[in-house]
Amino acid sequence: QVQLVESGGGLVQPGGSLRLSCAASGITFSAYAMNWYRQAPGKQRELVAGMTSGGSTNYAESVKGRFTISRDNAKNTASLQMNSLKPEDTAVYYCNAALEALGVRHWGRGTQVTVSS
């Protein structure tokens, strides 16, 4: 059974930092691309950051220079370090594991991030 469990969300003031983690089980973690998506109220889910199995990264323009994605294949975890947070970063953040060539995608349940003073 595949499980992706996010943690680390919460309430933070503008300019603050949070670190999200995603613990994966039931998959060959090192073979998957790991991605972080977010969905704000009334908006579509969007890709925030991704890291391929080979370690290449990509980021949404809105978070470049502020967010950093990483992974630890030995611990089956992916992380998203979020710095200089803005109110517009408020959303539910979802962990995603993907084997794009096979059309396989797994999702976590999400963790709420709220940036507010």
ABEGO torsion letter per residue (X at the ends): XBBBBBBGBEBBBBGBBBBBBBBBBGBBAAABBBBBBBBBBGBBBBBABBBBAAGBBBBBAAABGABBBBBBAAAGBBBBBBBGBBAAABBBBBBBBBBAAAGBBBBBAEBBBBBBX
